[in-house]
């Protein structure tokens, strides 16, 4: 069976759009999620404030929750604006990996009845971060590679030459 030409053109148009815009859309969507979660923590209405405070038990609870909210806001704003994406993604990965500490530090809050196969609401909140980490890795994979710096002649034991000497 032959695909109608109009359907083939529509398919190519949609695929072209997705190839061009899906990563920026993913970056912005991930940023919006982080801004939203960060604001909830900073203004004191996050449903996971207790989990954050108990995971970061070595900090005063308000400092732990507001501090985490501030970090999430920095990540979110960076992702939405595209400013300092490398640095923001590094902070993102550290923060995301850190969320899994709750599974170790507070398993009583992450699992029901001590069974690691039965997640609590908090546990589900943590495990969904696997999807967020995957999204961050996809975005990181599209960041343009840094160009290596040109060696400084003095560091190579050469005398500095003017442009006319080369």
N, C-alpha and C positions, 0 to 999 in steps of 0.2 A: 504494500500500500504506500502510495506516494504522499508525502506531507504537502499540503497546499502552500504555495509560495508566500502568501500573506502570513501564514502561521510561522514559517521559517524566518521571515523578516522580523516578525514580532519577537520570536525567540532570540534571535541575534541581538536585537535592540535591548531586550531585558538583560541578557547576559553581559552585554557591553556596559550597561548602566551599573550592574552589580560589580563588575570588575573594577570600574573606575571609582565608585562611591562607597562600596561596602566597608572598607577599612576606616575611612574617615567617619562613617556613620557609627561603626562599632566603637571607635575611640571616643566619640562624643557621648554615645549612650553609656559607656562605662564611666565616663567622667560625671555624667548626670547622676548615676547611681551613687558614686562616691560623694558628690556634693550633698545629695539628699541624706545619706547615712551620716555624714559629718555634721550637717546642720542639726539633725535630731539629737546627736550626742552633745553638741555645744549648747543647745537650748534646754537640755535636760529632759527630753521626752523619748529617748531611745528605748525600745523594748529589750535591748540587749545590754543596757547600761550595767546591770547587775553582773552579767557574765564578764564584761570587760573589767569591771572593778575587782572581781574575784580572781580573774586570770592575772591581772597586774597587781596582785595583792601587796607588793612591796611599795606601792605608791598610795598616797591618800586617794580614796575613791573618786572624788570630784576631779582631781588632777589626772587620774588615769582616763576617765571617761572624756573629759574635755580635751585632754591632750590627744587621745585617739581621734576624736572628732576633728581637731585642728589638722592632724596629719591627713585624714581622709579629705578634708576640704582642700588642702594643698594638692593632693593627688588629683582630685576631681577638677579643680580649676585648671591645673596643668594639662590634663587630658582634653578638656573642653576647648581650651584656647590653643593647644598645640605648642605651648611655651615650655622649653626645657624638657622635652618628652623623654630623653634618655634618663635624666636625673629623676623625673617623676616616675618612670617605669621601674627604676631601681628601688625607689621608696615604696612603690606599689608592691613589688615582689617581696621585699622585707616585711611589709605590713601584712600581706596575705599569708606568708609562711608563718608569721607570728600568731595569726588567728588560730592555727592548728595547735598551738601550745595549750589551748583550753582543753583539748582532748586528753592531754597528759596531766596537766595541772588540776583540772576540775572534771574528771570523768563522770562524777556524780551529777553534774549539770548537763553533760553531753549525751549520756546513755541512760536508758531506762533500766532500773534494777541491776545495774552493773553489767548488762549484756551489751557488748560492743557492736552487735548486729542490730540492736533496736535503739534508734536515735530518739532523743528528746527533741523538742522544738529548737532548743539551743544547738543541739547536735546537727539538726538539719540546716540551721543557719550557717554553721561552720562548713559543713560538707558542700554546700552550694558554692562555696568559694573555689572549688575545683573548676567550675565553669568560668568564674571571673578570672582565675589565673590563666586558664586557656585563652580567654579573650585577650588578656594582657600580653601573652606570649605571641599571639597572632600579630598584634600591633607592634610589638618589639621586633618581630621578624621583618617588618616593613620599614623600619627606621634605616635611613641611608647610612651606610658604613662610614665611619670616620676615616678621613684621608690621613695617612701617616705624615707626620711632620717632616719637613725637609731637614736633613742633618745640618747642624751649624758647623761651618768649616773649622772653627777653632776646636770644636770637640773631636774632630777627626785628625787633628794634628796638622791641619793645613792653614796656611795664611789666608786671611780674608782677602778676596780679590774683588775689585770693582767689576761692574757689569762689562766694561770695555776690555778687561783682562781675559774674559772667558771666550 
